[in-house]
């Protein structure tokens, strides 16, 4: 992927919390945590929206197929 070992190691070190809630030996970064929490909420909302849109699409496909088939009138002549 073109990443150096040093870069990847830095990312791993930054992502690994210590027992006191600090990241990479630094005090816990509230702004970084808030951003992550917001992204998780946004992701949940987008997943729910995607699920709803998928259901609507599937329903519309079924109704289109139903109305596209020729109707057989009861008691009609041949």
PDB file of N, CA, C and O in Angstrom:
ATOM      1  N   UNK A   1       0.822  -1.195   0.000  1.00  0.00           N
ATOM      2  CA  UNK A   1       0.000   0.000   0.000  1.00  0.00           C
ATOM      3  C   UNK A   1       0.863   1.255   0.000  1.00  0.00           C
ATOM      4  O   UNK A   1       0.333   2.364  -0.065  1.00  0.00           O
ATOM      5  N   UNK A   2       2.143   1.105   0.070  1.00  0.00           N
ATOM      6  CA  UNK A   2       3.022   2.262   0.030  1.00  0.00           C
ATOM      7  C   UNK A   2       3.208   2.953   1.369  1.00  0.00           C
ATOM      8  O   UNK A   2       3.635   4.107   1.402  1.00  0.00           O
ATOM      9  N   UNK A   3       2.901   2.281   2.480  1.00  0.00           N
ATOM     10  CA  UNK A   3       3.089   2.856   3.811  1.00  0.00           C
ATOM     11  C   UNK A   3       4.407   2.387   4.388  1.00  0.00           C
ATOM     12  O   UNK A   3       4.805   1.234   4.219  1.00  0.00           O
ATOM     13  N   UNK A   4       5.067   3.286   5.064  1.00  0.00           N
ATOM     14  CA  UNK A   4       6.302   2.877   5.729  1.00  0.00           C
ATOM     15  C   UNK A   4       5.963   2.190   7.052  1.00  0.00           C
ATOM     16  O   UNK A   4       4.881   2.380   7.607  1.00  0.00           O
ATOM     17  N   UNK A   5       6.904   1.395   7.541  1.00  0.00           N
ATOM     18  CA  UNK A   5       6.703   0.724   8.830  1.00  0.00           C
ATOM     19  C   UNK A   5       6.536   1.739   9.951  1.00  0.00           C
ATOM     20  O   UNK A   5       5.771   1.517  10.890  1.00  0.00           O
ATOM     21  N   UNK A   6       7.251   2.850   9.850  1.00  0.00           N
ATOM     22  CA  UNK A   6       7.191   3.878  10.882  1.00  0.00           C
ATOM     23  C   UNK A   6       5.788   4.507  10.939  1.00  0.00           C
ATOM     24  O   UNK A   6       5.252   4.730  12.025  1.00  0.00           O
ATOM     25  N   UNK A   7       5.202   4.790   9.779  1.00  0.00           N
ATOM     26  CA  UNK A   7       3.864   5.370   9.726  1.00  0.00           C
ATOM     27  C   UNK A   7       2.838   4.416  10.310  1.00  0.00           C
ATOM     28  O   UNK A   7       2.023   4.802  11.147  1.00  0.00           O
ATOM     29  N   UNK A   8       2.882   3.166   9.863  1.00  0.00           N
ATOM     30  CA  UNK A   8       1.939   2.176  10.359  1.00  0.00           C
ATOM     31  C   UNK A   8       2.104   1.955  11.861  1.00  0.00           C
ATOM     32  O   UNK A   8       1.118   1.844  12.589  1.00  0.00           O
ATOM     33  N   UNK A   9       3.337   1.893  12.315  1.00  0.00           N
ATOM     34  CA  UNK A   9       3.596   1.736  13.749  1.00  0.00           C
ATOM     35  C   UNK A   9       3.051   2.900  14.556  1.00  0.00           C
ATOM     36  O   UNK A   9       2.538   2.713  15.658  1.00  0.00           O
ATOM     37  N   UNK A  10       3.164   4.106  14.003  1.00  0.00           N
ATOM     38  CA  UNK A  10       2.613   5.286  14.676  1.00  0.00           C
ATOM     39  C   UNK A  10       1.111   5.215  14.804  1.00  0.00           C
ATOM     40  O   UNK A  10       0.549   5.577  15.838  1.00  0.00           O
ATOM     41  N   UNK A  11       0.455   4.745  13.747  1.00  0.00           N
ATOM     42  CA  UNK A  11      -0.999   4.620  13.792  1.00  0.00           C
ATOM     43  C   UNK A  11      -1.427   3.590  14.829  1.00  0.00           C
ATOM     44  O   UNK A  11      -2.390   3.801  15.566  1.00  0.00           O
ATOM     45  N   UNK A  12      -0.708   2.483  14.878  1.00  0.00           N
ATOM     46  CA  UNK A  12      -1.033   1.440  15.856  1.00  0.00           C
ATOM     47  C   UNK A  12      -0.826   1.973  17.267  1.00  0.00           C
ATOM     48  O   UNK A  12      -1.659   1.747  18.145  1.00  0.00           O
ATOM     49  N   UNK A  13       0.258   2.666  17.485  1.00  0.00           N
ATOM     50  CA  UNK A  13       0.568   3.230  18.799  1.00  0.00           C
ATOM     51  C   UNK A  13      -0.497   4.252  19.200  1.00  0.00           C
ATOM     52  O   UNK A  13      -0.913   4.287  20.357  1.00  0.00           O
ATOM     53  N   UNK A  14      -0.944   5.091  18.246  1.00  0.00           N
ATOM     54  CA  UNK A  14      -1.972   6.096  18.543  1.00  0.00           C
ATOM     55  C   UNK A  14      -3.317   5.459  18.881  1.00  0.00           C
ATOM     56  O   UNK A  14      -4.073   5.995  19.691  1.00  0.00           O
ATOM     57  N   UNK A  15      -3.613   4.330  18.270  1.00  0.00           N
ATOM     58  CA  UNK A  15      -4.909   3.685  18.475  1.00  0.00           C
ATOM     59  C   UNK A  15      -4.955   2.819  19.720  1.00  0.00           C
ATOM     60  O   UNK A  15      -6.034   2.389  20.128  1.00  0.00           O
ATOM     61  N   UNK A  16      -3.831   2.558  20.322  1.00  0.00           N
ATOM     62  CA  UNK A  16      -3.775   1.670  21.484  1.00  0.00           C
ATOM     63  C   UNK A  16      -3.861   2.492  22.775  1.00  0.00           C
ATOM     64  O   UNK A  16      -2.892   3.155  23.144  1.00  0.00           O
ATOM     65  N   UNK A  17      -5.012   2.457  23.468  1.00  0.00           N
ATOM     66  CA  UNK A  17      -5.135   3.224  24.714  1.00  0.00           C
ATOM     67  C   UNK A  17      -4.376   2.548  25.856  1.00  0.00           C
ATOM     68  O   UNK A  17      -4.244   1.324  25.889  1.00  0.00           O
ATOM     69  N   UNK A  18      -3.888   3.351  26.777  1.00  0.00           N
ATOM     70  CA  UNK A  18      -3.275   2.769  27.968  1.00  0.00           C
ATOM     71  C   UNK A  18      -4.350   2.636  29.046  1.00  0.00           C
ATOM     72  O   UNK A  18      -5.463   3.129  28.866  1.00  0.00           O
ATOM     73  N   UNK A  19      -4.034   1.978  30.161  1.00  0.00           N
ATOM     74  CA  UNK A  19      -5.059   1.736  31.191  1.00  0.00           C
ATOM     75  C   UNK A  19      -5.655   3.003  31.797  1.00  0.00           C
ATOM     76  O   UNK A  19      -6.718   2.943  32.416  1.00  0.00           O
ATOM     77  N   UNK A  20      -4.991   4.151  31.633  1.00  0.00           N
ATOM     78  CA  UNK A  20      -5.474   5.392  32.240  1.00  0.00           C
ATOM     79  C   UNK A  20      -6.293   6.236  31.266  1.00  0.00           C
ATOM     80  O   UNK A  20      -6.651   7.371  31.580  1.00  0.00           O
ATOM     81  N   UNK A  21      -6.589   5.694  30.096  1.00  0.00           N
ATOM     82  CA  UNK A  21      -7.404   6.430  29.135  1.00  0.00           C
ATOM     83  C   UNK A  21      -6.631   7.363  28.243  1.00  0.00           C
ATOM     84  O   UNK A  21      -7.225   8.159  27.514  1.00  0.00           O
ATOM     85  N   UNK A  22      -5.321   7.282  28.284  1.00  0.00           N
ATOM     86  CA  UNK A  22      -4.505   8.138  27.428  1.00  0.00           C
ATOM     87  C   UNK A  22      -4.187   7.401  26.131  1.00  0.00           C
ATOM     88  O   UNK A  22      -4.135   6.171  26.100  1.00  0.00           O
ATOM     89  N   UNK A  23      -3.981   8.145  25.091  1.00  0.00           N
ATOM     90  CA  UNK A  23      -3.573   7.581  23.818  1.00  0.00           C
ATOM     91  C   UNK A  23      -2.132   7.990  23.554  1.00  0.00           C
ATOM     92  O   UNK A  23      -1.796   9.172  23.623  1.00  0.00           O
ATOM     93  N   UNK A  24      -1.274   7.009  23.250  1.00  0.00           N
ATOM     94  CA  UNK A  24       0.123   7.274  22.908  1.00  0.00           C
ATOM     95  C   UNK A  24       0.832   8.073  24.002  1.00  0.00           C
ATOM     96  O   UNK A  24       1.668   8.928  23.710  1.00  0.00           O
ATOM     97  N   UNK A  25       0.498   7.792  25.254  1.00  0.00           N
ATOM     98  CA  UNK A  25       1.157   8.478  26.356  1.00  0.00           C
ATOM     99  C   UNK A  25       0.670   9.901  26.572  1.00  0.00           C
ATOM    100  O   UNK A  25       1.134  10.568  27.497  1.00  0.00           O
ATOM    101  N   UNK A  26      -0.229  10.376  25.766  1.00  0.00           N
ATOM    102  CA  UNK A  26      -0.755  11.734  25.879  1.00  0.00           C
ATOM    103  C   UNK A  26      -2.111  11.678  26.576  1.00  0.00           C
ATOM    104  O   UNK A  26      -2.772  10.640  26.555  1.00  0.00           O
ATOM    105  N   UNK A  27      -2.529  12.771  27.188  1.00  0.00           N
ATOM    106  CA  UNK A  27      -3.863  12.792  27.798  1.00  0.00           C
ATOM    107  C   UNK A  27      -4.929  12.491  26.753  1.00  0.00           C
ATOM    108  O   UNK A  27      -4.754  12.757  25.563  1.00  0.00           O
ATOM    109  N   UNK A  28      -6.011  11.943  27.216  1.00  0.00           N
ATOM    110  CA  UNK A  28      -7.105  11.556  26.328  1.00  0.00           C
ATOM    111  C   UNK A  28      -7.573  12.768  25.530  1.00  0.00           C
ATOM    112  O   UNK A  28      -7.856  13.820  26.102  1.00  0.00           O
ATOM    113  N   UNK A  29      -7.653  12.620  24.222  1.00  0.00           N
ATOM    114  CA  UNK A  29      -8.041  13.704  23.322  1.00  0.00           C
ATOM    115  C   UNK A  29      -9.560  13.716  23.173  1.00  0.00           C
ATOM    116  O   UNK A  29     -10.126  12.903  22.441  1.00  0.00           O
ATOM    117  N   UNK A  30     -10.213  14.639  23.869  1.00  0.00           N
ATOM    118  CA  UNK A  30     -11.669  14.710  23.893  1.00  0.00           C
ATOM    119  C   UNK A  30     -12.210  15.040  22.508  1.00  0.00           C
ATOM    120  O   UNK A  30     -13.223  14.482  22.086  1.00  0.00           O
ATOM    121  N   UNK A  31     -11.543  15.939  21.804  1.00  0.00           N
ATOM    122  CA  UNK A  31     -12.017  16.330  20.470  1.00  0.00           C
ATOM    123  C   UNK A  31     -11.986  15.131  19.519  1.00  0.00           C
ATOM    124  O   UNK A  31     -12.909  14.931  18.730  1.00  0.00           O
ATOM    125  N   UNK A  32     -10.930  14.350  19.601  1.00  0.00           N
ATOM    126  CA  UNK A  32     -10.815  13.168  18.747  1.00  0.00           C
ATOM    127  C   UNK A  32     -11.903  12.147  19.098  1.00  0.00           C
ATOM    128  O   UNK A  32     -12.488  11.527  18.210  1.00  0.00           O
ATOM    129  N   UNK A  33     -12.166  11.979  20.384  1.00  0.00           N
ATOM    130  CA  UNK A  33     -13.211  11.055  20.830  1.00  0.00           C
ATOM    131  C   UNK A  33     -14.585  11.531  20.368  1.00  0.00           C
ATOM    132  O   UNK A  33     -15.395  10.728  19.905  1.00  0.00           O
ATOM    133  N   UNK A  34     -14.854  12.842  20.491  1.00  0.00           N
ATOM    134  CA  UNK A  34     -16.135  13.392  20.057  1.00  0.00           C
ATOM    135  C   UNK A  34     -16.344  13.179  18.565  1.00  0.00           C
ATOM    136  O   UNK A  34     -17.444  12.836  18.129  1.00  0.00           O
ATOM    137  N   UNK A  35     -15.292  13.380  17.786  1.00  0.00           N
ATOM    138  CA  UNK A  35     -15.392  13.180  16.344  1.00  0.00           C
ATOM    139  C   UNK A  35     -15.706  11.722  16.029  1.00  0.00           C
ATOM    140  O   UNK A  35     -16.531  11.436  15.162  1.00  0.00           O
ATOM    141  N   UNK A  36     -15.059  10.810  16.723  1.00  0.00           N
ATOM    142  CA  UNK A  36     -15.319   9.391  16.520  1.00  0.00           C
ATOM    143  C   UNK A  36     -16.749   9.044  16.894  1.00  0.00           C
ATOM    144  O   UNK A  36     -17.400   8.278  16.184  1.00  0.00           O
ATOM    145  N   UNK A  37     -17.248   9.588  17.990  1.00  0.00           N
ATOM    146  CA  UNK A  37     -18.625   9.334  18.422  1.00  0.00           C
ATOM    147  C   UNK A  37     -19.614   9.878  17.391  1.00  0.00           C
ATOM    148  O   UNK A  37     -20.613   9.227  17.088  1.00  0.00           O
ATOM    149  N   UNK A  38     -19.343  11.063  16.854  1.00  0.00           N
ATOM    150  CA  UNK A  38     -20.218  11.640  15.837  1.00  0.00           C
ATOM    151  C   UNK A  38     -20.215  10.791  14.572  1.00  0.00           C
ATOM    152  O   UNK A  38     -21.263  10.592  13.958  1.00  0.00           O
ATOM    153  N   UNK A  39     -19.062  10.295  14.183  1.00  0.00           N
ATOM    154  CA  UNK A  39     -18.978   9.447  12.999  1.00  0.00           C
ATOM    155  C   UNK A  39     -19.734   8.136  13.202  1.00  0.00           C
ATOM    156  O   UNK A  39     -20.359   7.630  12.270  1.00  0.00           O
ATOM    157  N   UNK A  40     -19.682   7.592  14.398  1.00  0.00           N
ATOM    158  CA  UNK A  40     -20.426   6.358  14.676  1.00  0.00           C
ATOM    159  C   UNK A  40     -21.933   6.591  14.602  1.00  0.00           C
ATOM    160  O   UNK A  40     -22.666   5.761  14.062  1.00  0.00           O
ATOM    161  N   UNK A  41     -22.398   7.719  15.143  1.00  0.00           N
ATOM    162  CA  UNK A  41     -23.827   8.056  15.073  1.00  0.00           C
ATOM    163  C   UNK A  41     -24.239   8.238  13.621  1.00  0.00           C
ATOM    164  O   UNK A  41     -25.271   7.721  13.193  1.00  0.00           O
ATOM    165  N   UNK A  42     -23.432   8.973  12.864  1.00  0.00           N
ATOM    166  CA  UNK A  42     -23.733   9.203  11.458  1.00  0.00           C
ATOM    167  C   UNK A  42     -23.762   7.883  10.690  1.00  0.00           C
ATOM    168  O   UNK A  42     -24.614   7.687   9.823  1.00  0.00           O
ATOM    169  N   UNK A  43     -22.843   6.988  11.002  1.00  0.00           N
ATOM    170  CA  UNK A  43     -22.799   5.692  10.333  1.00  0.00           C
ATOM    171  C   UNK A  43     -24.067   4.888  10.617  1.00  0.00           C
ATOM    172  O   UNK A  43     -24.636   4.285   9.707  1.00  0.00           O
ATOM    173  N   UNK A  44     -24.512   4.877  11.872  1.00  0.00           N
ATOM    174  CA  UNK A  44     -25.755   4.174  12.224  1.00  0.00           C
ATOM    175  C   UNK A  44     -26.940   4.755  11.456  1.00  0.00           C
ATOM    176  O   UNK A  44     -27.779   4.014  10.943  1.00  0.00           O
ATOM    177  N   UNK A  45     -27.003   6.092  11.381  1.00  0.00           N
ATOM    178  CA  UNK A  45     -28.107   6.731  10.662  1.00  0.00           C
ATOM    179  C   UNK A  45     -28.075   6.375   9.177  1.00  0.00           C
ATOM    180  O   UNK A  45     -29.116   6.104   8.579  1.00  0.00           O
ATOM    181  N   UNK A  46     -26.892   6.376   8.590  1.00  0.00           N
ATOM    182  CA  UNK A  46     -26.778   6.046   7.171  1.00  0.00           C
ATOM    183  C   UNK A  46     -27.113   4.584   6.900  1.00  0.00           C
ATOM    184  O   UNK A  46     -27.725   4.265   5.881  1.00  0.00           O
ATOM    185  N   UNK A  47     -26.717   3.701   7.802  1.00  0.00           N
ATOM    186  CA  UNK A  47     -27.074   2.291   7.643  1.00  0.00           C
ATOM    187  C   UNK A  47     -28.584   2.087   7.725  1.00  0.00           C
ATOM    188  O   UNK A  47     -29.150   1.305   6.961  1.00  0.00           O
ATOM    189  N   UNK A  48     -29.238   2.793   8.658  1.00  0.00           N
ATOM    190  CA  UNK A  48     -30.693   2.692   8.786  1.00  0.00           C
ATOM    191  C   UNK A  48     -31.379   3.246   7.540  1.00  0.00           C
ATOM    192  O   UNK A  48     -32.343   2.662   7.046  1.00  0.00           O
ATOM    193  N   UNK A  49     -30.878   4.373   7.035  1.00  0.00           N
ATOM    194  CA  UNK A  49     -31.464   4.959   5.825  1.00  0.00           C
ATOM    195  C   UNK A  49     -31.281   4.029   4.636  1.00  0.00           C
ATOM    196  O   UNK A  49     -32.199   3.846   3.836  1.00  0.00           O
ATOM    197  N   UNK A  50     -30.097   3.444   4.522  1.00  0.00           N
ATOM    198  CA  UNK A  50     -29.824   2.514   3.434  1.00  0.00           C
ATOM    199  C   UNK A  50     -30.767   1.316   3.500  1.00  0.00           C
ATOM    200  O   UNK A  50     -31.269   0.860   2.472  1.00  0.00           O
ATOM    201  N   UNK A  51     -31.007   0.809   4.705  1.00  0.00           N
ATOM    202  CA  UNK A  51     -31.916  -0.328   4.882  1.00  0.00           C
ATOM    203  C   UNK A  51     -33.331   0.047   4.434  1.00  0.00           C
ATOM    204  O   UNK A  51     -33.993  -0.718   3.732  1.00  0.00           O
ATOM    205  N   UNK A  52     -33.784   1.230   4.847  1.00  0.00           N
ATOM    206  CA  UNK A  52     -35.136   1.674   4.473  1.00  0.00           C
ATOM    207  C   UNK A  52     -35.247   1.857   2.957  1.00  0.00           C
ATOM    208  O   UNK A  52     -36.234   1.437   2.353  1.00  0.00           O
ATOM    209  N   UNK A  53     -34.248   2.478   2.348  1.00  0.00           N
ATOM    210  CA  UNK A  53     -34.282   2.688   0.897  1.00  0.00           C
ATOM    211  C   UNK A  53     -34.245   1.367   0.140  1.00  0.00           C
ATOM    212  O   UNK A  53     -34.873   1.232  -0.910  1.00  0.00           O
ATOM    213  N   UNK A  54     -33.519   0.404   0.665  1.00  0.00           N
ATOM    214  CA  UNK A  54     -33.475  -0.917   0.037  1.00  0.00           C
ATOM    215  C   UNK A  54     -34.847  -1.575   0.100  1.00  0.00           C
ATOM    216  O   UNK A  54     -35.289  -2.184  -0.874  1.00  0.00           O
ATOM    217  N   UNK A  55     -35.527  -1.455   1.246  1.00  0.00           N
ATOM    218  CA  UNK A  55     -36.872  -2.013   1.372  1.00  0.00           C
ATOM    219  C   UNK A  55     -37.842  -1.325   0.414  1.00  0.00           C
ATOM    220  O   UNK A  55     -38.657  -1.989  -0.226  1.00  0.00           O
ATOM    221  N   UNK A  56     -37.758  -0.006   0.312  1.00  0.00           N
ATOM    222  CA  UNK A  56     -38.631   0.720  -0.606  1.00  0.00           C
ATOM    223  C   UNK A  56     -38.368   0.313  -2.049  1.00  0.00           C
ATOM    224  O   UNK A  56     -39.309   0.124  -2.820  1.00  0.00           O
ATOM    225  N   UNK A  57     -37.109   0.178  -2.419  1.00  0.00           N
ATOM    226  CA  UNK A  57     -36.758  -0.232  -3.770  1.00  0.00           C
ATOM    227  C   UNK A  57     -37.318  -1.616  -4.080  1.00  0.00           C
ATOM    228  O   UNK A  57     -37.892  -1.834  -5.147  1.00  0.00           O
ATOM    229  N   UNK A  58     -37.150  -2.547  -3.147  1.00  0.00           N
ATOM    230  CA  UNK A  58     -37.659  -3.902  -3.355  1.00  0.00           C
ATOM    231  C   UNK A  58     -39.184  -3.908  -3.496  1.00  0.00           C
ATOM    232  O   UNK A  58     -39.730  -4.639  -4.323  1.00  0.00           O
ATOM    233  N   UNK A  59     -39.864  -3.099  -2.694  1.00  0.00           N
ATOM    234  CA  UNK A  59     -41.321  -2.996  -2.786  1.00  0.00           C
ATOM    235  C   UNK A  59     -41.733  -2.454  -4.152  1.00  0.00           C
ATOM    236  O   UNK A  59     -42.666  -2.963  -4.772  1.00  0.00           O
ATOM    237  N   UNK A  60     -41.036  -1.420  -4.615  1.00  0.00           N
ATOM    238  CA  UNK A  60     -41.362  -0.834  -5.913  1.00  0.00           C
ATOM    239  C   UNK A  60     -41.099  -1.816  -7.055  1.00  0.00           C
ATOM    240  O   UNK A  60     -41.838  -1.836  -8.040  1.00  0.00           O
ATOM    241  N   UNK A  61     -40.067  -2.614  -6.928  1.00  0.00           N
ATOM    242  CA  UNK A  61     -39.797  -3.641  -7.944  1.00  0.00           C
ATOM    243  C   UNK A  61     -40.960  -4.632  -8.018  1.00  0.00           C
ATOM    244  O   UNK A  61     -41.405  -5.004  -9.104  1.00  0.00           O
ATOM    245  N   UNK A  62     -41.444  -5.052  -6.848  1.00  0.00           N
ATOM    246  CA  UNK A  62     -42.541  -6.019  -6.808  1.00  0.00           C
ATOM    247  C   UNK A  62     -43.833  -5.427  -7.364  1.00  0.00           C
ATOM    248  O   UNK A  62     -44.553  -6.088  -8.112  1.00  0.00           O
ATOM    249  N   UNK A  63     -44.123  -4.182  -6.995  1.00  0.00           N
ATOM    250  CA  UNK A  63     -45.354  -3.576  -7.502  1.00  0.00           C
ATOM    251  C   UNK A  63     -45.262  -3.320  -9.004  1.00  0.00           C
ATOM    252  O   UNK A  63     -46.258  -3.458  -9.714  1.00  0.00           O
ATOM    253  N   UNK A  64     -44.097  -2.955  -9.489  1.00  0.00           N
ATOM    254  CA  UNK A  64     -43.914  -2.761 -10.928  1.00  0.00           C
ATOM    255  C   UNK A  64     -44.130  -4.072 -11.663  1.00  0.00           C
ATOM    256  O   UNK A  64     -44.796  -4.103 -12.698  1.00  0.00           O
ATOM    257  N   UNK A  65     -43.578  -5.146 -11.142  1.00  0.00           N
ATOM    258  CA  UNK A  65     -43.756  -6.457 -11.769  1.00  0.00           C
ATOM    259  C   UNK A  65     -45.223  -6.866 -11.746  1.00  0.00           C
ATOM    260  O   UNK A  65     -45.712  -7.460 -12.706  1.00  0.00           O
ATOM    261  N   UNK A  66     -45.931  -6.557 -10.660  1.00  0.00           N
ATOM    262  CA  UNK A  66     -47.341  -6.922 -10.545  1.00  0.00           C
ATOM    263  C   UNK A  66     -48.176  -6.183 -11.588  1.00  0.00           C
ATOM    264  O   UNK A  66     -49.002  -6.791 -12.268  1.00  0.00           O
ATOM    265  N   UNK A  67     -47.962  -4.873 -11.715  1.00  0.00           N
ATOM    266  CA  UNK A  67     -48.764  -4.087 -12.647  1.00  0.00           C
ATOM    267  C   UNK A  67     -48.319  -4.259 -14.096  1.00  0.00           C
ATOM    268  O   UNK A  67     -49.058  -3.903 -15.013  1.00  0.00           O
ATOM    269  N   UNK A  68     -47.138  -4.793 -14.310  1.00  0.00           N
ATOM    270  CA  UNK A  68     -46.657  -4.995 -15.677  1.00  0.00           C
ATOM    271  C   UNK A  68     -47.200  -6.276 -16.288  1.00  0.00           C
ATOM    272  O   UNK A  68     -47.190  -6.427 -17.510  1.00  0.00           O
ATOM    273  N   UNK A  69     -47.673  -7.200 -15.462  1.00  0.00           N
ATOM    274  CA  UNK A  69     -48.224  -8.451 -15.986  1.00  0.00           C
ATOM    275  C   UNK A  69     -49.636  -8.207 -16.508  1.00  0.00           C
ATOM    276  O   UNK A  69     -50.394  -7.444 -15.910  1.00  0.00           O
ATOM    277  N   UNK A  70     -49.995  -8.850 -17.620  1.00  0.00           N
ATOM    278  CA  UNK A  70     -51.345  -8.652 -18.158  1.00  0.00           C
ATOM    279  C   UNK A  70     -52.391  -9.237 -17.206  1.00  0.00           C
ATOM    280  O   UNK A  70     -52.208 -10.310 -16.632  1.00  0.00           O
ATOM    281  N   UNK A  71     -53.455  -8.520 -17.064  1.00  0.00           N
ATOM    282  CA  UNK A  71     -54.534  -8.956 -16.175  1.00  0.00           C
ATOM    283  C   UNK A  71     -55.415  -9.966 -16.907  1.00  0.00           C
ATOM    284  O   UNK A  71     -55.649  -9.846 -18.110  1.00  0.00           O
ATOM    285  N   UNK A  72     -55.893 -10.950 -16.171  1.00  0.00           N
ATOM    286  CA  UNK A  72     -56.834 -11.920 -16.721  1.00  0.00           C
ATOM    287  C   UNK A  72     -58.218 -11.557 -16.214  1.00  0.00           C
ATOM    288  O   UNK A  72     -58.560 -11.860 -15.071  1.00  0.00           O
ATOM    289  N   UNK A  73     -59.014 -10.913 -17.049  1.00  0.00           N
ATOM    290  CA  UNK A  73     -60.358 -10.534 -16.572  1.00  0.00           C
ATOM    291  C   UNK A  73     -61.221 -11.757 -16.333  1.00  0.00           C
ATOM    292  O   UNK A  73     -61.209 -12.696 -17.129  1.00  0.00           O
ATOM    293  N   UNK A  74     -61.947 -11.749 -15.269  1.00  0.00           N
ATOM    294  CA  UNK A  74     -62.825 -12.866 -14.935  1.00  0.00           C
ATOM    295  C   UNK A  74     -64.059 -12.800 -15.838  1.00  0.00           C
ATOM    296  O   UNK A  74     -64.715 -11.763 -15.937  1.00  0.00           O
ATOM    297  N   UNK A  75     -64.362 -13.916 -16.491  1.00  0.00           N
ATOM    298  CA  UNK A  75     -65.535 -13.978 -17.340  1.00  0.00           C
ATOM    299  C   UNK A  75     -65.363 -13.283 -18.681  1.00  0.00           C
ATOM    300  O   UNK A  75     -66.346 -13.076 -19.391  1.00  0.00           O
ATOM    301  N   UNK A  76     -64.157 -12.925 -19.039  1.00  0.00           N
ATOM    302  CA  UNK A  76     -63.918 -12.264 -20.319  1.00  0.00           C
ATOM    303  C   UNK A  76     -63.938 -13.269 -21.464  1.00  0.00           C
ATOM    304  O   UNK A  76     -63.795 -14.470 -21.233  1.00  0.00           O
ATOM    305  N   UNK A  77     -64.113 -12.797 -22.691  1.00  0.00           N
ATOM    306  CA  UNK A  77     -64.132 -13.682 -23.857  1.00  0.00           C
ATOM    307  C   UNK A  77     -62.718 -13.896 -24.369  1.00  0.00           C
ATOM    308  O   UNK A  77     -61.832 -13.064 -24.174  1.00  0.00           O
ATOM    309  N   UNK A  78     -62.529 -15.043 -25.036  1.00  0.00           N
ATOM    310  CA  UNK A  78     -61.206 -15.361 -25.576  1.00  0.00           C
ATOM    311  C   UNK A  78     -61.112 -15.014 -27.013  1.00  0.00           C
ATOM    312  O   UNK A  78     -60.066 -15.216 -27.630  1.00  0.00           O
TER     313      UNK A  78
END
